[in-house]
């Protein structure tokens, strides 16, 4: 890419930062922000930058200039799991307008946004039309596509919409369909803590990637997201920030005839992070991973953007 300086808004664990660091040439993160104090500490420990806090308190006149704006902006107002209030959510739903304010002040060459797949269908598409038209009015050529992380070398299926904008050129999403990476590739077989389901549940066999449902012996109910047991020989379900049950957030897996959820290190690898990723406390780590962008997808997108710029310049 021509410009090497980027801003990492709503930075979380730093999926964008990790993907940029893995490119052939160095890129400089000149600004990051996240409202969560604990995730800011984790980001600093891993990326060497102290993120700013609440984006609403940032003095944009003091922000450094940058070439690329990156943002996986809060998805709860648009999520299937949430209330799907979109811009009617007076808090998180309006963060997009803060992004627009920053764009107006800094006028970056490129913008890369990520959100839940149904962003383009909420309120019959009205919310998404506002997003696209707002970017186009600012002179950007806008491309978007729903991508599934399982096609990009990730062991999980995570469908998200990616919006890529440039002042000069239209980005064309390349079709990517890599061979499935099974969950077995990230399993730590030294883990010996398993879920003893027998007192409360029975296993109901199913077909396909999901091998069993946990059915409550007393109520006869079960099979919610956190009560599903998957095979490690295929890709896994989306790691979620909010799901409950014994398999909360990661899902349950049958490993060597026993059942357990994923560890934090395994969940990090499901999202493309290194198992050596540093964190001082287990508290909220699965929540942060469930809110993260999958690094594998970003790597592929950034490599394509860089390669196409090189072709234009040659």
N, C-alpha and C positions, 0 to 999 in steps of 0.2 A: 504494500500500500504506500502511496506517496506520503501521507501523513502518518507519523508514528506515535502521536500523543493521543491518549484516550481517557475518557471519564467513565467511571464504573458506578452508575447510579443504582440504588437499592442493591448494594453489592453482595449481601449475604455471605456465603462461604468463598465467593470469588471464582465462580465458574468462568466468567469472561477473562479474568486475570490469568487463570490457569491456562486457558486456551491460547491466549496471546503469548504467554511465556513459552509455549511449546512450538511456536512458529520458528521458521529458519532464522529470521532476523529479530533483533530485540525491539520491543515496543515499550513505551513508557506510560505507565498509569500516573496521571498528574492529579487526579481527583477521584475520591471514592466517598460514598456516603451510605449509611444505613441507620435506621432509627433504633435498632436493637443494640444495647450497650455490650452484651455478651458476644454477639456475633462480630461486633467491631473489634473486640480483643482477639478473637480467633483469626479474623482477617489480617490483623497486624502481625500476629505470630507467624502466619504462613506466607505473607506477601510483603512484609516490611513497610507497610503504609498504614497510618492511622486514619481510618475513615472519619469523615464528619458525621454528625448526627442527623436529626430530622431534616429532611430536604426542605421543609417549609421555613426553616430558620436560617437558611444559607443566604449570605449576601452575595448575589451573583456578580456584583461589581468586583469582588475580591477573588472570584474563581479564576484559576489559570485558563489560558486559551487551550483548546484541544481540537483535534481533527476528527475524532470519532466519538460519538455518544452511544454508550451501551446501557441498556436498561431492561431488566426483567421486572417490569413494574408490578406492584401488588395485584394478584389475580383473584382474590376472594370475591370482589363484587361481580366478577364475570364467570366464576366457576360453577360447574354443574353441582358440586357439593355445597356451594353457598346459596345465597338468596337470589343470585343473578340480578342484582339491582343495577349493575352497570354504573353510569354516571349519576344515577339517582342516589348512590351511596355518597353522602356528603363528606366522608373522610377519604377512604382509600380509592373510591371511584374517581376522584378528582385529581389524583396524582398525575394523570396524563397531562392536565393543563399546566402543572408545574414543569413537566418536561418541555412543553411548548414554550414556557417562559424562558427556560434555559437555552433552548434552541434560538429564540429570538435575540438573546443577549450574546450568544457565542457563535452562532451560525457555523456549526461543524460541517465538514464535507460529507460525512457519512453518519447514518443513524442505524443502529441495530437494536430492535425491540423483540421481546419474547413475552408470550402470555398463553393462557389456556386456549385449547383448540376451539371452544365455542365462542370465543370473543367475536367472531364474525357473524354469529347467529343471534346473539342476545338482542332482545327487543326488535326482532325481525330484521336484524342487520343495521338498525339505525345507529347504534353505538359505534360500530365498526366504520360505517360511512363517515361519521364525524371524524374519527381518527385519520382515515385515509385522506379525506378532503382537507383537513387541517395541515397535514404534511405537504400535500400537493400545493396548497396555497402559498406555502413558504418556499416554493421553488424546487421541491425534491421530486425525483422520479421514484415511485414507490412500487416495490414488489413484495408479495407475501405468499406464504404457503404453510400448510399444516404438515409437520414432519414427525415421524415416529422414531424415537431413539433406537429401537431395536434394529432398524435398517442401517444404523451408523456404528455398529460394533458395540453397542451397550447391551448388557444382559437384561435390561428391562424395557417393556413397552411403555413409552411416555410420549403421548401425542401433544404437541404444542404448536402454536402458530408463531412463525418468525416473520418479522417485517424488516426489510432491508431497503434503505433509502440512500440515494446519492444525488448530488446536485447536477451531475453531468451524464451519468450512464445508468441505464436500467439493468438491474441484476436479474439474471435468469437462473432459477434454481435448477441445478443439475439433478437428474434422477440418481439416487443412491439406494442400493439394495444389497448391502453386504451380507455375507452368510451369517446366520444367527449365531450369536455368542451365547452359549448356555450359562446358566447361573453357576453350574459346577466349576467354572473357571475362576470364580472369586471366593469359593467356599474354603474356609479355614477348618480343616479336618482335625485340628488339635482342640477345638472347642468341645467341651464335654458337658455343657449345660443344656438340657433339653426340657421340653414342655411335657409335663405329666398330665395328660388330658383325661385319663381313665376314670377319675372320680366324678367328673362333671359332664363329660362328653362321650359320645360314641362317634366313630368314623363312618360316614356314609360315602361309599365309593362313587366317583364320578368319572367322566371320560375326558381325555385330552390333557392339556397342561396342568389343569387342576385335578389332583388325584382324589382328594377327599373333601367333604364338608364336615365341619364339627357340628354335631347336633346335640343340643342341651338335653340331658336325660329327663329333667323335670318338666320343661316346657315343650319339648319336641321341636323347638325352633333352632335355627342356626343358619350357617351359610353366608353370614355377612362378610364383608371384606376381610375383617380380622379373624374370621373363622374358616378360612379356606386354606387348604394345604396343596402346595404346588410341587411339581417335579423339578429337580435341579438340572435335568437334561434338556431343558428348553429355556426360553427367555421367561422372565418373571413379570409380575404385574407392576404397575406404577407405584413407586414409593410415595406415600401420601403424608402430608403434614398433620392431618386431623383424624385419621381412622382409628377406631378403638378395637377392643377384643384382644385375645391372647396373641394374635399376630399383628397387633397395631402397627401401622405405618409401613412395615416391610412385607407383610404377608408371612405365612408359615410355609416351611419346606420340609419334605421328607429327606433325611440324610442318614444313610446307613440303617434304614428301618426305624429311625426315631424322628421326632418332629421338633423343630424349633424355629424361631424367627431369626432374621439376620442380625449379626453384630453390627456395631457402628462402622468398623473397618470394612466389613463386607458391603454395607450400604453405601459407603463412600465410593467403593469401586463400581458399584452398580451405576453410579452417576458420573463415572469417569475420573474421579479423584484418586490420588495415590493412597495406598494403605498406610503410608507414612505421614499422611496429613495430620497436623498437630492440633490437639484440643486438650485443655486442662481439666475439663469436667464433662461427664457424660450427659449432664442436664441439657435437654433441648436439642441435642445433636441430631437425633432422628427427625425432629421437627425442621431443623435447618436444612437437612438433606432433602426432606420432602418438599421443601420450597425452592430447592436449587434447580438451575438449568443443568442439563446433561452436557458435560464438557465435550464428549465425543461429537455431538452435533455441531457445537460451536467451532471446534477444530476444523471440521470439514468445510463449513461455511467460510471461515476466515481464510483458509488455504485457497479456496476458489476465488474469493475477492482479490487476494494478493496475486494469484496467477493471472487473472484477467487484466489486472493493472499492468503487470509486467509485459503482457502481450501488446497492450495498447501503446506502451512506451517504447517497445522495440521496433 
